[in-house]
Amino acid sequence: MFMFQRSFYKNTDGVKLLPIEEPYNLHHHPTWNEEPDHLQRHPTWDEGCDGSLLLDDTSSFRSEKNSRANNNSARGFEVIDEVKSEVESICPGVVSCADILAVAARDSSEAMGGPTWTVKLGRRDSATASESAANDNLPTFRDNLEELISLFSRKGLDRQDMVALSGAHTIGQAQCFTFRERIYNEANIDSGFSSTRQSDCPTDDDDDELAPLDLVTPRSFDNNYFKNLVELKGLLHSDQVLFSNGSTDGLVTTYSNSQSTFFTDFASAMVKMGDIEPLTGSSGQIRANCRVPN
C-alpha cells in the first residue's frame, strides 16, 4: 500500500522543494493565524485530507466554504494561494494543495507559540467538494458532548484527540450568533464573563460581531482555553460541554494544569487527523490552482 511520508518530495527537485517541508513564515498573515487547524480539520472531516475546502463553487458542485460551519468562519485561503503560487513557480504540478494546507497548519501553530509536529507528505487533491457533506459531518457550536464524541469517533479520533484538537480555540474568533444563546440563557457560565460578552453581542442584532474565543490571550497558542473552561468561561456551547460534569472533565483539567501535555497531545492528534483518508498514489490530482479543479 502506498504510504505518504515526511520525505515524499525529496526525490523531486531535491533541495528546491525543501522550503515546503520547513516552516513557512506566517507571522505577517493575521487572518491565517486565527486558527491553525481550522482549514485542515474541516476538509478532513468530509472526504479525507484532500484540500476539498479550498475549492470555490463550480457549475457542478457547491463549495464547502458555503456550509454552516465554514461560512464566514474558515479563513486564510489567500495565504494558501500565495504559498501555492510560490511552490508552483519552483516545481509546477508536484506539490498538492492538501499538503500545503497540512504544512501551513503546523507552521501557524509554531508561529504563535504552539507545538510543532512532523507532517507526512504525499497527499493528492480532490477534484470535487460537497457542501451537503460538510453540513452533515462537521461539528457545530450547538453540539453536545456525546454528539462531539460520536463525530470524532467516526473519523477514528478518540476523546483525547477531540479535547486536544478543541484546544485550537485558544486562538481565533466567533460570530455573535454562535454564542448568543450561551451568554444569555445557559447556567454553566461565569456571570462576569457573560456580562462582558453581552456588551458586544445584543439579543437581537449584530449577528456577525466577532469575539475572541479566548478573551485573555487571543493571539497566543497556549493552554488558556482549558483554564477558561474550568472557570466556566468557554465562549461556545460546544466548548463548555467539554467541562460540564462529563467524561472529558479530567482531560480538560489535565490540560489546564499542563501546557506541555496539551501540546504533546495536540501534535499527536494533528498527525492522526492528517492520516484520515488521504488521496495518494494515482488517486486525485495535483491542482494548479487550489481554488479550482484541473
N, C-alpha and C positions, 0 to 999 in steps of 0.2 A: 504493500500500500504506500502511496506517495505520502511523504512526511514533510511538512513545511518546517523551516528551521531558521535559526539566527543567522547563519552564514549563506542563506539562499542566493544572494546576489553577488557574492564574492567571485564567482566564476564568470560573471558577465560585466564587462567593462571594468573589472578589477577595482582599483583604488578610486576610480572616478565615481563609483556608486557608494563609497564608504560613507559620505555625509548622510544618506538616508538611514543609516544604521547608527548614527551618532546623534546626540541631542541637537535639534533644530532650535534656533533662538526664537522663543515665543514671548519674550518679555515685552516686546513692543506691540503685542496683539491683545489688548484688554478684552475684546469680545471673546476670543478663544479661551482666555484664562478664567472665564467664569465657571466652567465646569469641565474638568479634564476628561471624564469618562463618558460624558453625555453622548457625543456623536459616535463613539464606538459602541456604547452599550445599546443604544436604541436600534440601530440597524442589525445588530447581532440578534436581537430578540425575535425578529420576524423570520428571516430565511437563513440566518447564519451571518458570519463576519464577511460580508461581500460588498460593503460600501453602498448598499441599496439606498440608504437615506440621502446620499449625496445627489441622487438623480432628480432633476426637475420634471414637471409634467410633460408628457408627450401625448400624441393623439391616441396612443394605445393604453396608457395607464396614468393613474393619478399618483403624484409623488407622495411618499411617506412624510414629507415635510408638512403636508396638509392635515395629518392625523391629529386627534385631540391632544395627545401627549407631546407632540412636536411643534405644533403651530405656534409661532411666536415664542417658542421655548428653545428649540435647538438652534444654536448659533455657531458662527465660526467658519461657515462654508467658504468665505473668501480667503481664509488662511490656507485651507486645503487647496484651493485653486492656485494660490501663489506657490505653494510647495510643489504641486504637480507640474506647473509650468517650468519651474526651475529644474526639476528632475528630467522632464521631457527634453529640455534643451541639452542635457548631458547625454542621455541614453534613451531615446524615444522608444515607446512600445514595450518597455520591460517592467517597470515598477508599477504595481497596481495601486489604485486609489484606496482599496481596502487596507493595504499595508501602510500607506502613508497615514491613514487615519489611526491605525494602531500605534505607529511610532509617535505621531503628534500627541496622542493621549498621554503616552508615557512622558514625553518631553514637557508638556504643560504642567503635569503633576510635579515634576522635578523643579521646574522653573519657579513654582510657587511655594517651594519648601517642603514638598511632599515626597513620597517614596519613588524609587525608580525600580525597573524590573527589566529582564531580558525579553525582548519582543521577538517572537518567532516570525519568520518572513516566508513568503511564497504563496500568499492568498491571491486569488484572482477575483475580478469584479463581476457582479451580476449584470445582466442586460435589461433587467426589468425591476419594478418595485410595486408595492401594494399598499395603498392607503388603508384598505379594509383590514389587511393582516395586521398592520400597525395598531389600528383601533382595537382589534380583538386581543392582541397579545401583549401590548406594552403595559407596564404598571402605571397606575394613575394616582393622583393625590387623594382620591377618595377611598383607596383600597384599605381594608383592614388587615390585620396581621396574618390571618390564615390565607387570605387571598394572595398576599405577597409571597408567603412561603410556597404556595402552590405554583405561582407564576415562575418563580426562580427554579423550583424543583423540576419543572417541565424542561428546563434548559440544562439540567444536570448540575445546578448550583444549590448548595445546601444552605442552612440557616446562617452559618458563619459567613459564607460568601455574601449572602444577601445583606446582612448587617454591615459587613465591612464595606461593600460597594455603596451602600447608602451613605456612608461617611463622606462620599464625594460632595454631599450637600454642605460640607464645611465651607464651600465657596459657591458662588452663583446667586441668582435672584429668582423670585417667584412673582407671578402676577397676582394682583389683589383677589381676583375671583377664585383663585386656587386655595386661598386660606381664609376667606371671609367667614365661612361657616365656622371654622375652628375658633377664630378670635372672638366671635360674638356669642357662640352657642355651646361650645364644649366646656366641660367642667375640669378636665385634667390639664389645666393651663395656668401658669403663673399670672396673677392678676395685674401686676405691673407690666409684664411683657405684653399681655393682651391690650392694655390701655395704650401702650406705645404704638403698637401696630394698628390699632383702631384709628389713631390720629391721621394716618396716611391712607386708610382704606375705609371709607364711609360705607354705610349699609347698602346704598342704592346707586353708586356711581363709581367712576374711575376703576373699571374692571382691569385696565391694563397698567395701573400704577404698580411699580416694582418695589419689592422689599428684599433685602438680603436674607438668604436662608440662615446665615449665621450673623447675628447683629454685632457680635463682639470682634471677631477677626474675619471679616468677609472676604478679604483678599489674601489670606494665608491658608495653605493646605495644612491643617493641624487636626487635633482631636477635639477641638472645641465644640463641634457638632454634638458629640456624645455627652459632653458636660452640659450642654443646653438641654438635651433630652432628660437627663437626670434631674435638672432643675425645672422641668415641665415648660421649657421654652422652645420646643420644636415648633417650627412655623407651619408645616403641613400636617394634616391629619395622618398621612401615610408615614411621616417621620415619627411622630409621637407614639404611634402604636407599637414602635419597637421597644418602648419603655413605658409599659402601661399594665403592670402586673401580669405579664405574659411570658412565654417561653424564651424570649430573647432579652429579657431584662439583664441577665447575667453577662451576656456579651457586651451590651451597652455599658454596663458598669466597668467591665474589664477595660474596654477601650477608653473610657473616660479617665481611667487611672493610669493608663499606659499607652502613650502615643506610639512607642516603638512596636508594641504588639499590634496596634491598629495598622501601622504602616506595613508590617510584615504580612498580615492577613489580607490587606487591601491589594498589595502587589501580587500575592498568590491568586486572589480571586480574579484580578485583571488578566493574568495569564490563562486561567481556566476559561474565562469568558472569551478570550481571543481564540480558543480552540473549538468554539461552537460552530459546527457545520460549515467550515470554510470551503470555498471552491478552490480546488487545486488541480495540478496536472493540466489536462486539456479542457477542463470544465471552465465555463465562464469566458471572460475576455480580459484584456488589459485596456481599459478605456483611455483614449487620448485626451478626453475632457471628462472630468469626474461628474459633470452635471448631465451628460447625455451619453446614451449607449452608442457604440461604434456603428 
